[in-house]
Amino acid sequence: MFQPRLLLLAALSAAAPQGLLAQTKPNTALVTAPTAGTMPLSLQQAVSYAIQNKPTLLATRLGEATAAARVGEIKSAGLPQVNVGATATDNLKLQKSLVDFGALGGGSSATPLTAADIAAAQAGQTVNIKPITLPSEPVPPQAFAFGLQYAGNASASVSQLLFDGSYLIGLKAAKVYTELAKKQTQQAEIDVVEQVSKAYYSTLVARSRLALLARNVQRLDTVLYQTTQTFKAGFAEKLDVDRLRVQRNNLVVEQQKAQRLTELSVALLKFQMGLPQQQNIQLTDSLGAAVVDAGALRQRLGVASLNTGGAGEGNVPAAPAPVTGTDPATQSRLDQQTALAGGLAPAALGALNYNNRIEFSTLETQQALAGLDLRNRQAGAYPRLLLTGAYGFTGSAKTMGDLFAFRGPDSRASNGFPNQNWFGFGNVGLTLQVPVFDGFRRKYLVQQSRIQQQTIEKGFETLKQSIDLQDAQSRTTLVNALDVLDNQKANLDLATDVARVTRIKFNAGVGSNLEVITAETDLRSAQTNYYGAVYDVLVAKVDRDKATGELYNQVKK
């Protein structure tokens, strides 16, 4: 029996970011892994390859294909159902039934003749003789077997659903169910875009830092060579040379660790893409092109910057002045309200679109399915009407060979009597099924569907609050990361300048070796902190695009 509610119950139980941080124009062409050589890879190409080849996404799309096949299964119930069958039976022991043969024959009869009747007949007169029934002993019912030992049947039957409320609702649910499967695939694609983007940025930062460490080692080798020559000339102490060698050894170890971490980052990127680990890749996007303008980004976020927009060589920021005409108490209350609202500017609060989030769209689809499930269960009170028909043949014989002789109505025995052993039959009819009382089962099913609808409605409120929180968190995290990046960039510039001046003083003989080592250590620390801040900004930007629902939209462009 067709049950479209299975479709509804199964359903109910069940992108590169915008701007991508000012990266270079991507190549959106189809990316396939070469069998040999190095594969050039931009961020857009990495995302495109992952969407096309990631095994987890391929498995998700198989689930989408399964959903489409399930929809076809449901639709097939409305098409004619045709069955053909044949049976051959050996009645080893024929079933017998008791038959009252005495009731069929009545009793014995006789014709009484008197002497007068005989004499009248001899005289040529007409004599009327009336038979009389004589009483007899009753015959008990006798066992009688109907049919022969061997029997056969061959028939074809067809049925066509004419009306079923559940089926009509199931057809409407088919399209919604397919959309739900597609949105689940889209959700998986968004997760892959996020993972690939973060892995790409991690690899980009790791490779840039590794190249910088190589330049640091080269620069320290130059300082060590000059100090060694100065020591040989008698103008430097051996302690100065030893300090620089210790410094170089530590830097080489750090370089080796960075090399291994870079290789691990590349392996992680390949894994997130679904790319074989044996394939060599070359990242084509530059880290400098991926770093955004902090001031412009703050302006788009609706966050006011203080003076220069961050720490650095500018003036020390002062406390923001209160709004004109607003007393401090009122201003404090407004600040608290802004914080409680998620830290968003009024314009940003109105611009947030929940429909950009795939989770919100998926929940809307589930709500539509819940409504169809409720209507489906209510439609259980409607009658079902089917058109049925059958045609076939039945036969019987004393032997199996005689059964398969297939003798028709024109067949005759040797004595001329008909000996047909197969007979045709056929029927056409309408079947009407009217549910009358099911023990209140449908009533409780409808109650469950209503509760399911209410649960989804409550889920909308929870989801909206969660999206608001993610929006505020991603905004705050990104602004903080931008502030840290500004500060680390300023520190890096200062540390670079200090190291340069220190080396000049040392080469001129007016500075100490210890000052050079300290300056180099501070410079490497500033470099590490800077690249860490760059990565934090890139990751925060990806999280921001995901929170606003732009992560998937951009990858489709």
Secondary structure, DSSP 8 states (H G I E B T S, - for coil): ---THHHHHHHHH----SGGGG------S-----SSSEEEE-HHHHHHHHHHH-HHHHHHHHHHHHHHHHHHHHHHTTS-EEEEEEEEEE-SS--EEEE-HHHHH--EEE----HHHHHHHHTT-------EEE-------EEEE-S-SEEEEEEEEEEEEEE-HHHHHHHHHHHHHHHHHHHHHHHHHHHHHHHHHHHHHHHHHHHHHHHHHHHHHHHHHHHHHHHHHHHHTTSS-HHHHHHHHHHHHHHHHHHHHHHHHHHHHHHHHHHHHT--TTSEEEE-S-HHHHS--HHHHHHHHT----TTTSSSSS---------TT--HHHHHHHHHHHHHTTS--HHHHHH--GGGSHHHHHHHHHHHHHHHHHHHHHGGGS-EEEEEEEEEEEEEESSHHHHTT---TT-B-TTS-B---EEEEEEEEEEEE-----TTHHHHHHHHHHHHHHHHHHHHHHHHHHHHHHHHHHHHHHHHHHHHHHHHHHHHHHHHHHHHHHHHHHHHTSS-HHHHHHHHHHHHHHHHHHHHHHHHHHHHHHHHHHHHTHHHHHHT-
